[in-house]
């Protein structure tokens, strides 16, 4: 079964987009992550949905202006 992979900003929780790929196959290909990092960025729900937590352009611009925010896991309330 092909389940799409959703991409959501980890700071403001804006949905960035959805790709119609097989989630398990895509996650196996995320070889860029170190061991344990996948748990920080990839969330799999009980329903089988896969969400990759990344960063949207707006939050990326804010982080460039205020680099101290990188120390915070979630800086928007």
PQR file with spaces between the fields and no chain letter, atoms N, CA, C, O and H, PARSE charges and radii, in Angstrom:
ATOM       1  N    UNK     1       0.846   -1.182    0.000 -0.4000 1.5000
ATOM       2  CA   UNK     1       0.000    0.000    0.000 -0.0000 2.0000
ATOM       3  C    UNK     1       0.889    1.242    0.000  0.5500 1.7000
ATOM       4  O    UNK     1       1.822    1.343    0.796 -0.5500 1.4000
ATOM       5  N    UNK     2       0.604    2.158   -0.868 -0.4000 1.5000
ATOM       6  CA   UNK     2       1.377    3.394   -0.947 -0.0000 2.0000
ATOM       7  C    UNK     2       0.685    4.453   -0.092  0.5500 1.7000
ATOM       8  O    UNK     2      -0.458    4.836   -0.340 -0.5500 1.4000
ATOM       9  H    UNK     2      -0.155    2.076   -1.514  0.4000 1.0000
ATOM      10  N    UNK     3       1.415    4.907    0.915 -0.4000 1.5000
ATOM      11  CA   UNK     3       0.920    5.964    1.796 -0.0000 2.0000
ATOM      12  C    UNK     3       1.771    7.205    1.523  0.5500 1.7000
ATOM      13  O    UNK     3       2.997    7.101    1.487 -0.5500 1.4000
ATOM      14  H    UNK     3       2.344    4.595    1.115  0.4000 1.0000
ATOM      15  N    UNK     4       1.169    8.352    1.333 -0.4000 1.5000
ATOM      16  CA   UNK     4       1.956    9.555    1.053 -0.0000 2.0000
ATOM      17  C    UNK     4       2.772    9.993    2.267  0.5500 1.7000
ATOM      18  O    UNK     4       2.441    9.681    3.411 -0.5500 1.4000
ATOM      19  H    UNK     4       0.173    8.436    1.362  0.4000 1.0000
ATOM      20  N    UNK     5       3.833   10.716    1.987 -0.4000 1.5000
ATOM      21  CA   UNK     5       4.681   11.285    3.033 -0.0000 2.0000
ATOM      22  C    UNK     5       4.343   12.761    3.129  0.5500 1.7000
ATOM      23  O    UNK     5       4.437   13.488    2.140 -0.5500 1.4000
ATOM      24  H    UNK     5       4.102   10.970    1.058  0.4000 1.0000
ATOM      25  N    UNK     6       3.949   13.210    4.322 -0.4000 1.5000
ATOM      26  CA   UNK     6       3.614   14.616    4.546 -0.0000 2.0000
ATOM      27  C    UNK     6       4.843   15.341    5.102  0.5500 1.7000
ATOM      28  O    UNK     6       5.602   14.786    5.896 -0.5500 1.4000
ATOM      29  H    UNK     6       3.873   12.619    5.125  0.4000 1.0000
ATOM      30  N    UNK     7       5.019   16.573    4.674 -0.4000 1.5000
ATOM      31  CA   UNK     7       6.113   17.406    5.172 -0.0000 2.0000
ATOM      32  C    UNK     7       5.488   18.575    5.911  0.5500 1.7000
ATOM      33  O    UNK     7       4.659   19.302    5.364 -0.5500 1.4000
ATOM      34  H    UNK     7       4.402   17.024    4.029  0.4000 1.0000
ATOM      35  N    UNK     8       5.897   18.748    7.168 -0.4000 1.5000
ATOM      36  CA   UNK     8       5.312   19.768    8.040 -0.0000 2.0000
ATOM      37  C    UNK     8       6.456   20.508    8.736  0.5500 1.7000
ATOM      38  O    UNK     8       7.453   19.902    9.130 -0.5500 1.4000
ATOM      39  H    UNK     8       6.571   18.157    7.612  0.4000 1.0000
ATOM      40  N    UNK     9       6.300   21.823    8.879 -0.4000 1.5000
ATOM      41  CA   UNK     9       7.310   22.627    9.576 -0.0000 2.0000
ATOM      42  C    UNK     9       7.322   22.250   11.051  0.5500 1.7000
ATOM      43  O    UNK     9       6.277   22.229   11.701 -0.5500 1.4000
ATOM      44  H    UNK     9       5.491   22.316    8.559  0.4000 1.0000
ATOM      45  N    UNK    10       8.482   21.958   11.565 -0.4000 1.5000
ATOM      46  CA   UNK    10       8.580   21.547   12.972 -0.0000 2.0000
ATOM      47  C    UNK    10       8.453   22.718   13.931  0.5500 1.7000
ATOM      48  O    UNK    10       8.335   22.517   15.140 -0.5500 1.4000
ATOM      49  H    UNK    10       9.331   21.975   11.037  0.4000 1.0000
ATOM      50  N    UNK    11       8.475   23.931   13.414 -0.4000 1.5000
ATOM      51  CA   UNK    11       8.358   25.105   14.280 -0.0000 2.0000
ATOM      52  C    UNK    11       6.939   25.672   14.300  0.5500 1.7000
ATOM      53  O    UNK    11       6.354   25.839   15.370 -0.5500 1.4000
ATOM      54  H    UNK    11       8.571   24.095   12.432  0.4000 1.0000
ATOM      55  N    UNK    12       6.385   25.967   13.128 -0.4000 1.5000
ATOM      56  CA   UNK    12       5.051   26.589   13.078 -0.0000 2.0000
ATOM      57  C    UNK    12       3.949   25.591   12.708  0.5500 1.7000
ATOM      58  O    UNK    12       2.769   25.942   12.697 -0.5500 1.4000
ATOM      59  H    UNK    12       6.860   25.831   12.258  0.4000 1.0000
ATOM      60  N    UNK    13       4.334   24.360   12.408 -0.4000 1.5000
ATOM      61  CA   UNK    13       3.420   23.266   12.085 -0.0000 2.0000
ATOM      62  C    UNK    13       2.608   23.490   10.801  0.5500 1.7000
ATOM      63  O    UNK    13       1.563   22.870   10.610 -0.5500 1.4000
ATOM      64  H    UNK    13       5.292   24.075   12.417  0.4000 1.0000
ATOM      65  N    UNK    14       3.088   24.372    9.930 -0.4000 1.5000
ATOM      66  CA   UNK    14       2.462   24.565    8.630 -0.0000 2.0000
ATOM      67  C    UNK    14       2.731   23.342    7.771  0.5500 1.7000
ATOM      68  O    UNK    14       3.857   22.847    7.726 -0.5500 1.4000
ATOM      69  H    UNK    14       3.938   24.876   10.085  0.4000 1.0000
ATOM      70  N    UNK    15       1.703   22.852    7.088 -0.4000 1.5000
ATOM      71  CA   UNK    15       1.915   21.735    6.174 -0.0000 2.0000
ATOM      72  C    UNK    15       2.576   22.281    4.915  0.5500 1.7000
ATOM      73  O    UNK    15       2.014   23.132    4.225 -0.5500 1.4000
ATOM      74  H    UNK    15       0.788   23.254    7.125  0.4000 1.0000
ATOM      75  N    UNK    16       3.765   21.787    4.627 -0.4000 1.5000
ATOM      76  CA   UNK    16       4.548   22.255    3.487 -0.0000 2.0000
ATOM      77  C    UNK    16       4.115   21.544    2.214  0.5500 1.7000
ATOM      78  O    UNK    16       4.042   22.155    1.148 -0.5500 1.4000
ATOM      79  H    UNK    16       4.221   21.096    5.187  0.4000 1.0000
ATOM      80  N    UNK    17       3.834   20.271    2.326 -0.4000 1.5000
ATOM      81  CA   UNK    17       3.409   19.538    1.140 -0.0000 2.0000
ATOM      82  C    UNK    17       3.289   18.057    1.412  0.5500 1.7000
ATOM      83  O    UNK    17       3.607   17.581    2.502 -0.5500 1.4000
ATOM      84  H    UNK    17       3.894   19.774    3.192  0.4000 1.0000
ATOM      85  N    UNK    18       2.824   17.335    0.409 -0.4000 1.5000
ATOM      86  CA   UNK    18       2.647   15.895    0.500 -0.0000 2.0000
ATOM      87  C    UNK    18       3.195   15.277   -0.775  0.5500 1.7000
ATOM      88  O    UNK    18       2.913   15.749   -1.876 -0.5500 1.4000
ATOM      89  H    UNK    18       2.565   17.722   -0.476  0.4000 1.0000
ATOM      90  N    UNK    19       3.973   14.231   -0.620 -0.4000 1.5000
ATOM      91  CA   UNK    19       4.505   13.521   -1.771 -0.0000 2.0000
ATOM      92  C    UNK    19       3.903   12.127   -1.818  0.5500 1.7000
ATOM      93  O    UNK    19       3.857   11.439   -0.798 -0.5500 1.4000
ATOM      94  H    UNK    19       4.203   13.848    0.275  0.4000 1.0000
ATOM      95  N    UNK    20       3.443   11.703   -2.983 -0.4000 1.5000
ATOM      96  CA   UNK    20       2.769   10.410   -3.098 -0.0000 2.0000
ATOM      97  C    UNK    20       3.744    9.250   -3.258  0.5500 1.7000
ATOM      98  O    UNK    20       3.671    8.503   -4.234 -0.5500 1.4000
ATOM      99  H    UNK    20       3.481   12.262   -3.811  0.4000 1.0000
ATOM     100  N    UNK    21       4.653    9.101   -2.306 -0.4000 1.5000
ATOM     101  CA   UNK    21       5.618    8.018   -2.355 -0.0000 2.0000
ATOM     102  C    UNK    21       5.305    6.984   -1.305  0.5500 1.7000
ATOM     103  O    UNK    21       4.578    7.259   -0.350 -0.5500 1.4000
ATOM     104  H    UNK    21       4.712    9.708   -1.513  0.4000 1.0000
ATOM     105  N    UNK    22       5.838    5.818   -1.471 -0.4000 1.5000
ATOM     106  CA   UNK    22       5.741    4.778   -0.461 -0.0000 2.0000
ATOM     107  C    UNK    22       6.585    5.232    0.730  0.5500 1.7000
ATOM     108  O    UNK    22       7.803    5.367    0.614 -0.5500 1.4000
ATOM     109  H    UNK    22       6.429    5.595   -2.247  0.4000 1.0000
ATOM     110  N    UNK    23       5.941    5.466    1.868 -0.4000 1.5000
ATOM     111  CA   UNK    23       6.616    6.027    3.030 -0.0000 2.0000
ATOM     112  C    UNK    23       7.765    5.146    3.521  0.5500 1.7000
ATOM     113  O    UNK    23       8.852    5.652    3.799 -0.5500 1.4000
ATOM     114  H    UNK    23       4.952    5.356    1.962  0.4000 1.0000
ATOM     115  N    UNK    24       7.541    3.848    3.629 -0.4000 1.5000
ATOM     116  CA   UNK    24       8.594    2.978    4.147 -0.0000 2.0000
ATOM     117  C    UNK    24       9.808    2.982    3.231  0.5500 1.7000
ATOM     118  O    UNK    24      10.944    3.017    3.705 -0.5500 1.4000
ATOM     119  H    UNK    24       6.658    3.436    3.402  0.4000 1.0000
ATOM     120  N    UNK    25       9.579    2.947    1.933 -0.4000 1.5000
ATOM     121  CA   UNK    25      10.681    2.971    0.969 -0.0000 2.0000
ATOM     122  C    UNK    25      11.421    4.301    1.045  0.5500 1.7000
ATOM     123  O    UNK    25      12.650    4.335    0.983 -0.5500 1.4000
ATOM     124  H    UNK    25       8.656    2.919    1.548  0.4000 1.0000
ATOM     125  N    UNK    26      10.673    5.397    1.178 -0.4000 1.5000
ATOM     126  CA   UNK    26      11.288    6.721    1.260 -0.0000 2.0000
ATOM     127  C    UNK    26      12.137    6.850    2.520  0.5500 1.7000
ATOM     128  O    UNK    26      13.245    7.385    2.461 -0.5500 1.4000
ATOM     129  H    UNK    26       9.675    5.369    1.228  0.4000 1.0000
ATOM     130  N    UNK    27      11.645    6.376    3.645 -0.4000 1.5000
ATOM     131  CA   UNK    27      12.390    6.485    4.896 -0.0000 2.0000
ATOM     132  C    UNK    27      13.679    5.670    4.823  0.5500 1.7000
ATOM     133  O    UNK    27      14.712    6.097    5.338 -0.5500 1.4000
ATOM     134  H    UNK    27      10.746    5.942    3.693  0.4000 1.0000
ATOM     135  N    UNK    28      13.625    4.508    4.191 -0.4000 1.5000
ATOM     136  CA   UNK    28      14.841    3.710    4.035 -0.0000 2.0000
ATOM     137  C    UNK    28      15.889    4.457    3.231  0.5500 1.7000
ATOM     138  O    UNK    28      17.087    4.259    3.432 -0.5500 1.4000
ATOM     139  H    UNK    28      12.786    4.161    3.773  0.4000 1.0000
ATOM     140  N    UNK    29      15.450    5.309    2.327 -0.4000 1.5000
ATOM     141  CA   UNK    29      16.374    6.059    1.481 -0.0000 2.0000
ATOM     142  C    UNK    29      16.913    7.325    2.153  0.5500 1.7000
ATOM     143  O    UNK    29      17.797    7.985    1.606 -0.5500 1.4000
ATOM     144  H    UNK    29      14.477    5.470    2.163  0.4000 1.0000
ATOM     145  N    UNK    30      16.396    7.663    3.311 -0.4000 1.5000
ATOM     146  CA   UNK    30      16.881    8.854    4.022 -0.0000 2.0000
ATOM     147  C    UNK    30      18.191    8.525    4.739  0.5500 1.7000
ATOM     148  O    UNK    30      18.296    8.661    5.958 -0.5500 1.4000
ATOM     149  H    UNK    30      15.678    7.127    3.755  0.4000 1.0000
ATOM     150  N    UNK    31      19.171    8.096    3.975 -0.4000 1.5000
ATOM     151  CA   UNK    31      20.450    7.685    4.534 -0.0000 2.0000
ATOM     152  C    UNK    31      21.282    8.872    5.016  0.5500 1.7000
ATOM     153  O    UNK    31      22.366    8.682    5.567 -0.5500 1.4000
ATOM     154  H    UNK    31      19.086    7.985    2.985  0.4000 1.0000
ATOM     155  N    UNK    32      20.795   10.072    4.817 -0.4000 1.5000
ATOM     156  CA   UNK    32      21.514   11.260    5.265 -0.0000 2.0000
ATOM     157  C    UNK    32      21.469   11.410    6.782  0.5500 1.7000
ATOM     158  O    UNK    32      22.317   12.083    7.367 -0.5500 1.4000
ATOM     159  H    UNK    32      19.914   10.226    4.369  0.4000 1.0000
ATOM     160  N    UNK    33      20.484   10.787    7.415 -0.4000 1.5000
ATOM     161  CA   UNK    33      20.325   10.904    8.857 -0.0000 2.0000
ATOM     162  C    UNK    33      21.298    9.991    9.595  0.5500 1.7000
ATOM     163  O    UNK    33      21.601    8.888    9.139 -0.5500 1.4000
ATOM     164  H    UNK    33      19.795   10.241    6.940  0.4000 1.0000
ATOM     165  N    UNK    34      21.772   10.453   10.714 -0.4000 1.5000
ATOM     166  CA   UNK    34      22.567    9.628   11.614 -0.0000 2.0000
ATOM     167  C    UNK    34      21.621    8.694   12.357  0.5500 1.7000
ATOM     168  O    UNK    34      20.406    8.892   12.345 -0.5500 1.4000
ATOM     169  H    UNK    34      21.526   11.349   11.085  0.4000 1.0000
ATOM     170  N    UNK    35      22.178    7.684   12.998 -0.4000 1.5000
ATOM     171  CA   UNK    35      21.365    6.753   13.784 -0.0000 2.0000
ATOM     172  C    UNK    35      20.657    7.546   14.884  0.5500 1.7000
ATOM     173  O    UNK    35      21.299    8.307   15.609 -0.5500 1.4000
ATOM     174  H    UNK    35      23.165    7.523   13.008  0.4000 1.0000
ATOM     175  N    UNK    36      19.365    7.376   15.011 -0.4000 1.5000
ATOM     176  CA   UNK    36      18.576    8.075   16.027 -0.0000 2.0000
ATOM     177  C    UNK    36      17.972    9.374   15.548  0.5500 1.7000
ATOM     178  O    UNK    36      16.967    9.818   16.102 -0.5500 1.4000
ATOM     179  H    UNK    36      18.844    6.758   14.422  0.4000 1.0000
ATOM     180  N    UNK    37      18.557   10.007   14.523 -0.4000 1.5000
ATOM     181  CA   UNK    37      18.015   11.271   14.025 -0.0000 2.0000
ATOM     182  C    UNK    37      16.666   11.087   13.351  0.5500 1.7000
ATOM     183  O    UNK    37      15.828   11.988   13.386 -0.5500 1.4000
ATOM     184  H    UNK    37      19.374    9.646   14.073  0.4000 1.0000
ATOM     185  N    UNK    38      16.449    9.940   12.742 -0.4000 1.5000
ATOM     186  CA   UNK    38      15.174    9.696   12.065 -0.0000 2.0000
ATOM     187  C    UNK    38      14.038    9.844   13.062  0.5500 1.7000
ATOM     188  O    UNK    38      12.974   10.357   12.717 -0.5500 1.4000
ATOM     189  H    UNK    38      17.130    9.208   12.714  0.4000 1.0000
ATOM     190  N    UNK    39      14.252    9.400   14.301 -0.4000 1.5000
ATOM     191  CA   UNK    39      13.218    9.519   15.332 -0.0000 2.0000
ATOM     192  C    UNK    39      12.890   10.982   15.631  0.5500 1.7000
ATOM     193  O    UNK    39      11.766   11.293   16.023 -0.5500 1.4000
ATOM     194  H    UNK    39      15.117    8.984   14.582  0.4000 1.0000
ATOM     195  N    UNK    40      13.852   11.877   15.450 -0.4000 1.5000
ATOM     196  CA   UNK    40      13.629   13.297   15.707 -0.0000 2.0000
ATOM     197  C    UNK    40      12.848   13.981   14.589  0.5500 1.7000
ATOM     198  O    UNK    40      12.142   14.958   14.837 -0.5500 1.4000
ATOM     199  H    UNK    40      14.765   11.625   15.131  0.4000 1.0000
ATOM     200  N    UNK    41      12.968   13.480   13.368 -0.4000 1.5000
ATOM     201  CA   UNK    41      12.397   14.170   12.219 -0.0000 2.0000
ATOM     202  C    UNK    41      11.246   13.433   11.537  0.5500 1.7000
ATOM     203  O    UNK    41      10.457   14.052   10.822 -0.5500 1.4000
ATOM     204  H    UNK    41      13.541   12.686   13.167  0.4000 1.0000
ATOM     205  N    UNK    42      11.139   12.130   11.746 -0.4000 1.5000
ATOM     206  CA   UNK    42      10.117   11.346   11.063 -0.0000 2.0000
ATOM     207  C    UNK    42       9.149   10.778   12.095  0.5500 1.7000
ATOM     208  O    UNK    42       9.559   10.128   13.057 -0.5500 1.4000
ATOM     209  H    UNK    42      11.780   11.628   12.327  0.4000 1.0000
ATOM     210  N    UNK    43       7.870   11.029   11.887 -0.4000 1.5000
ATOM     211  CA   UNK    43       6.830   10.560   12.810 -0.0000 2.0000
ATOM     212  C    UNK    43       5.883    9.651   12.039  0.5500 1.7000
ATOM     213  O    UNK    43       5.392   10.009   10.968 -0.5500 1.4000
ATOM     214  H    UNK    43       7.536   11.558   11.106  0.4000 1.0000
ATOM     215  N    UNK    44       5.638    8.497   12.586 -0.4000 1.5000
ATOM     216  CA   UNK    44       4.702    7.561   11.968 -0.0000 2.0000
ATOM     217  C    UNK    44       3.524    7.389   12.923  0.5500 1.7000
ATOM     218  O    UNK    44       3.702    6.977   14.069 -0.5500 1.4000
ATOM     219  H    UNK    44       6.036    8.207   13.456  0.4000 1.0000
ATOM     220  N    UNK    45       2.325    7.705   12.448 -0.4000 1.5000
ATOM     221  CA   UNK    45       1.139    7.608   13.299 -0.0000 2.0000
ATOM     222  C    UNK    45       0.641    6.172   13.337  0.5500 1.7000
ATOM     223  O    UNK    45       1.058    5.327   12.545 -0.5500 1.4000
ATOM     224  H    UNK    45       2.181    8.040   11.517  0.4000 1.0000
ATOM     225  N    UNK    46      -0.265    5.916   14.280 -0.4000 1.5000
ATOM     226  CA   UNK    46      -0.852    4.578   14.396 -0.0000 2.0000
ATOM     227  C    UNK    46      -1.638    4.209   13.148  0.5500 1.7000
ATOM     228  O    UNK    46      -1.768    3.027   12.827 -0.5500 1.4000
ATOM     229  H    UNK    46      -0.604    6.602   14.924  0.4000 1.0000
ATOM     230  N    UNK    47      -2.162    5.201   12.440 -0.4000 1.5000
ATOM     231  CA   UNK    47      -2.916    4.954   11.214 -0.0000 2.0000
ATOM     232  C    UNK    47      -2.039    4.677   10.010  0.5500 1.7000
ATOM     233  O    UNK    47      -2.540    4.376    8.927 -0.5500 1.4000
ATOM     234  H    UNK    47      -2.056    6.161   12.700  0.4000 1.0000
ATOM     235  N    UNK    48      -0.710    4.780   10.198 -0.4000 1.5000
ATOM     236  CA   UNK    48       0.211    4.508    9.106 -0.0000 2.0000
ATOM     237  C    UNK    48       0.687    5.733    8.357  0.5500 1.7000
ATOM     238  O    UNK    48       1.514    5.620    7.453 -0.5500 1.4000
ATOM     239  H    UNK    48      -0.303    5.025   11.078  0.4000 1.0000
ATOM     240  N    UNK    49       0.177    6.912    8.717 -0.4000 1.5000
ATOM     241  CA   UNK    49       0.633    8.137    8.063 -0.0000 2.0000
ATOM     242  C    UNK    49       2.060    8.457    8.491  0.5500 1.7000
ATOM     243  O    UNK    49       2.436    8.240    9.643 -0.5500 1.4000
ATOM     244  H    UNK    49      -0.496    7.003    9.452  0.4000 1.0000
ATOM     245  N    UNK    50       2.849    8.975    7.554 -0.4000 1.5000
ATOM     246  CA   UNK    50       4.228    9.355    7.847 -0.0000 2.0000
ATOM     247  C    UNK    50       4.369   10.852    7.654  0.5500 1.7000
ATOM     248  O    UNK    50       3.969   11.393    6.623 -0.5500 1.4000
ATOM     249  H    UNK    50       2.543    9.151    6.619  0.4000 1.0000
ATOM     250  N    UNK    51       4.941   11.526    8.654 -0.4000 1.5000
ATOM     251  CA   UNK    51       5.181   12.961    8.589 -0.0000 2.0000
ATOM     252  C    UNK    51       6.654   13.220    8.812  0.5500 1.7000
ATOM     253  O    UNK    51       7.239   12.737    9.781 -0.5500 1.4000
ATOM     254  H    UNK    51       5.265   11.087    9.492  0.4000 1.0000
ATOM     255  N    UNK    52       7.255   13.987    7.911 -0.4000 1.5000
ATOM     256  CA   UNK    52       8.641   14.414    8.062 -0.0000 2.0000
ATOM     257  C    UNK    52       8.598   15.849    8.563  0.5500 1.7000
ATOM     258  O    UNK    52       8.012   16.721    7.922 -0.5500 1.4000
ATOM     259  H    UNK    52       6.779   14.380    7.124  0.4000 1.0000
ATOM     260  N    UNK    53       9.218   16.090    9.709 -0.4000 1.5000
ATOM     261  CA   UNK    53       9.259   17.432   10.294 -0.0000 2.0000
ATOM     262  C    UNK    53      10.514   18.126    9.786  0.5500 1.7000
ATOM     263  O    UNK    53      11.637   17.712   10.073 -0.5500 1.4000
ATOM     264  H    UNK    53       9.694   15.382   10.230  0.4000 1.0000
ATOM     265  N    UNK    54      10.294   19.196    9.023 -0.4000 1.5000
ATOM     266  CA   UNK    54      11.401   19.951    8.450 -0.0000 2.0000
ATOM     267  C    UNK    54      11.179   21.422    8.784  0.5500 1.7000
ATOM     268  O    UNK    54      10.651   21.726    9.854 -0.5500 1.4000
ATOM     269  H    UNK    54       9.382   19.533    8.790  0.4000 1.0000
ATOM     270  N    UNK    55      11.556   22.328    7.920 -0.4000 1.5000
ATOM     271  CA   UNK    55      11.393   23.747    8.211 -0.0000 2.0000
ATOM     272  C    UNK    55      10.868   24.472    6.972  0.5500 1.7000
ATOM     273  O    UNK    55      11.332   24.232    5.858 -0.5500 1.4000
ATOM     274  H    UNK    55      11.984   22.081    7.051  0.4000 1.0000
ATOM     275  N    UNK    56       9.911   25.348    7.178 -0.4000 1.5000
ATOM     276  CA   UNK    56       9.350   26.122    6.068 -0.0000 2.0000
ATOM     277  C    UNK    56      10.233   27.347    5.795  0.5500 1.7000
ATOM     278  O    UNK    56      11.097   27.695    6.600 -0.5500 1.4000
ATOM     279  H    UNK    56       9.534   25.543    8.083  0.4000 1.0000
ATOM     280  N    UNK    57      10.005   27.982    4.665 -0.4000 1.5000
ATOM     281  CA   UNK    57      10.817   29.135    4.278 -0.0000 2.0000
ATOM     282  C    UNK    57      10.690   30.287    5.272  0.5500 1.7000
ATOM     283  O    UNK    57      11.676   30.964    5.564 -0.5500 1.4000
ATOM     284  H    UNK    57       9.303   27.699    4.010  0.4000 1.0000
ATOM     285  N    UNK    58       9.485   30.512    5.792 -0.4000 1.5000
ATOM     286  CA   UNK    58       9.266   31.617    6.732 -0.0000 2.0000
ATOM     287  C    UNK    58      10.097   31.410    8.005  0.5500 1.7000
ATOM     288  O    UNK    58      10.776   32.327    8.467 -0.5500 1.4000
ATOM     289  H    UNK    58       8.684   29.961    5.555  0.4000 1.0000
ATOM     290  N    UNK    59      10.034   30.206    8.559 -0.4000 1.5000
ATOM     291  CA   UNK    59      10.787   29.927    9.785 -0.0000 2.0000
ATOM     292  C    UNK    59      12.292   29.919    9.516  0.5500 1.7000
ATOM     293  O    UNK    59      13.078   30.326   10.371 -0.5500 1.4000
ATOM     294  H    UNK    59       9.481   29.462    8.183  0.4000 1.0000
ATOM     295  N    UNK    60      12.688   29.460    8.342 -0.4000 1.5000
ATOM     296  CA   UNK    60      14.105   29.478    7.992 -0.0000 2.0000
ATOM     297  C    UNK    60      14.630   30.914    7.945  0.5500 1.7000
ATOM     298  O    UNK    60      15.732   31.190    8.419 -0.5500 1.4000
ATOM     299  H    UNK    60      12.049   29.128    7.647  0.4000 1.0000
ATOM     300  N    UNK    61      13.844   31.826    7.374 -0.4000 1.5000
ATOM     301  CA   UNK    61      14.231   33.234    7.341 -0.0000 2.0000
ATOM     302  C    UNK    61      14.344   33.802    8.755  0.5500 1.7000
ATOM     303  O    UNK    61      15.275   34.549    9.055 -0.5500 1.4000
ATOM     304  H    UNK    61      12.949   31.602    6.989  0.4000 1.0000
ATOM     305  N    UNK    62      13.401   33.449    9.615 -0.4000 1.5000
ATOM     306  CA   UNK    62      13.432   33.920   11.002 -0.0000 2.0000
ATOM     307  C    UNK    62      14.676   33.406   11.725  0.5500 1.7000
ATOM     308  O    UNK    62      15.302   34.136   12.493 -0.5500 1.4000
ATOM     309  H    UNK    62      12.644   32.843    9.372  0.4000 1.0000
ATOM     310  N    UNK    63      15.025   32.152   11.477 -0.4000 1.5000
ATOM     311  CA   UNK    63      16.205   31.579   12.121 -0.0000 2.0000
ATOM     312  C    UNK    63      17.490   32.242   11.632  0.5500 1.7000
ATOM     313  O    UNK    63      18.456   32.363   12.386 -0.5500 1.4000
ATOM     314  H    UNK    63      14.516   31.559   10.853  0.4000 1.0000
ATOM     315  N    UNK    64      17.499   32.667   10.383 -0.4000 1.5000
ATOM     316  CA   UNK    64      18.671   33.389    9.884 -0.0000 2.0000
ATOM     317  C    UNK    64      18.826   34.726   10.613  0.5500 1.7000
ATOM     318  O    UNK    64      19.940   35.155   10.916 -0.5500 1.4000
ATOM     319  H    UNK    64      16.715   32.568    9.771  0.4000 1.0000
ATOM     320  N    UNK    65      17.696   35.374   10.889 -0.4000 1.5000
ATOM     321  CA   UNK    65      17.736   36.670   11.573 -0.0000 2.0000
ATOM     322  C    UNK    65      18.036   36.518   13.063  0.5500 1.7000
ATOM     323  O    UNK    65      18.667   37.389   13.662 -0.5500 1.4000
ATOM     324  H    UNK    65      16.792   35.025   10.643  0.4000 1.0000
ATOM     325  N    UNK    66      17.583   35.410   13.663 -0.4000 1.5000
ATOM     326  CA   UNK    66      17.749   35.182   15.098 -0.0000 2.0000
ATOM     327  C    UNK    66      18.361   33.798   15.326  0.5500 1.7000
ATOM     328  O    UNK    66      17.646   32.881   15.729 -0.5500 1.4000
ATOM     329  H    UNK    66      17.070   34.703   13.176  0.4000 1.0000
ATOM     330  N    UNK    67      19.642   33.625   15.085 -0.4000 1.5000
ATOM     331  CA   UNK    67      20.267   32.294   15.166 -0.0000 2.0000
ATOM     332  C    UNK    67      20.211   31.656   16.554  0.5500 1.7000
ATOM     333  O    UNK    67      20.387   30.443   16.672 -0.5500 1.4000
ATOM     334  H    UNK    67      20.223   34.370   14.758  0.4000 1.0000
ATOM     335  N    UNK    68      19.974   32.429   17.588 -0.4000 1.5000
ATOM     336  CA   UNK    68      19.862   31.855   18.938 -0.0000 2.0000
ATOM     337  C    UNK    68      18.655   30.926   19.051  0.5500 1.7000
ATOM     338  O    UNK    68      18.609   30.070   19.935 -0.5500 1.4000
ATOM     339  H    UNK    68      19.831   33.414   17.492  0.4000 1.0000
ATOM     340  N    UNK    69      17.681   31.093   18.163 -0.4000 1.5000
ATOM     341  CA   UNK    69      16.492   30.227   18.181 -0.0000 2.0000
ATOM     342  C    UNK    69      16.819   28.769   17.874  0.5500 1.7000
ATOM     343  O    UNK    69      16.043   27.878   18.221 -0.5500 1.4000
ATOM     344  H    UNK    69      17.718   31.789   17.445  0.4000 1.0000
ATOM     345  N    UNK    70      17.961   28.513   17.227 -0.4000 1.5000
ATOM     346  CA   UNK    70      18.343   27.135   16.923 -0.0000 2.0000
ATOM     347  C    UNK    70      18.467   26.293   18.190  0.5500 1.7000
ATOM     348  O    UNK    70      18.285   25.076   18.140 -0.5500 1.4000
ATOM     349  H    UNK    70      18.591   29.236   16.945  0.4000 1.0000
ATOM     350  N    UNK    71      18.768   26.912   19.307 -0.4000 1.5000
ATOM     351  CA   UNK    71      18.928   26.185   20.570 -0.0000 2.0000
ATOM     352  C    UNK    71      17.587   25.692   21.118  0.5500 1.7000
ATOM     353  O    UNK    71      17.557   24.802   21.968 -0.5500 1.4000
ATOM     354  H    UNK    71      18.916   27.900   19.348  0.4000 1.0000
ATOM     355  N    UNK    72      16.495   26.254   20.643 -0.4000 1.5000
ATOM     356  CA   UNK    72      15.174   25.888   21.125 -0.0000 2.0000
ATOM     357  C    UNK    72      14.536   24.846   20.220  0.5500 1.7000
ATOM     358  O    UNK    72      14.590   24.968   18.997 -0.5500 1.4000
ATOM     359  H    UNK    72      16.520   26.977   19.952  0.4000 1.0000
ATOM     360  N    UNK    73      13.937   23.832   20.806 -0.4000 1.5000
ATOM     361  CA   UNK    73      13.260   22.809   20.003 -0.0000 2.0000
ATOM     362  C    UNK    73      12.028   23.397   19.319  0.5500 1.7000
ATOM     363  O    UNK    73      11.767   23.112   18.151 -0.5500 1.4000
ATOM     364  H    UNK    73      13.892   23.732   21.800  0.4000 1.0000
ATOM     365  N    UNK    74      11.281   24.209   20.041 -0.4000 1.5000
ATOM     366  CA   UNK    74      10.097   24.863   19.476 -0.0000 2.0000
ATOM     367  C    UNK    74      10.080   26.293   19.977  0.5500 1.7000
ATOM     368  O    UNK    74       9.903   26.532   21.171 -0.5500 1.4000
ATOM     369  H    UNK    74      11.493   24.440   20.991  0.4000 1.0000
ATOM     370  N    UNK    75      10.261   27.241   19.080 -0.4000 1.5000
ATOM     371  CA   UNK    75      10.364   28.633   19.512 -0.0000 2.0000
ATOM     372  C    UNK    75       9.113   29.434   19.208  0.5500 1.7000
ATOM     373  O    UNK    75       9.031   30.582   19.643 -0.5500 1.4000
ATOM     374  H    UNK    75      10.405   27.047   18.109  0.4000 1.0000
ATOM     375  N    UNK    76       8.151   28.912   18.502 -0.4000 1.5000
ATOM     376  CA   UNK    76       6.874   29.590   18.306 -0.0000 2.0000
ATOM     377  C    UNK    76       5.856   29.015   19.272  0.5500 1.7000
ATOM     378  O    UNK    76       5.764   27.798   19.433 -0.5500 1.4000
ATOM     379  H    UNK    76       8.218   27.979   18.149  0.4000 1.0000
ATOM     380  N    UNK    77       5.100   29.873   19.907 -0.4000 1.5000
ATOM     381  CA   UNK    77       4.105   29.416   20.880 -0.0000 2.0000
ATOM     382  C    UNK    77       2.733   29.407   20.279  0.5500 1.7000
ATOM     383  O    UNK    77       1.766   29.050   20.953 -0.5500 1.4000
ATOM     384  H    UNK    77       5.174   30.862   19.776  0.4000 1.0000
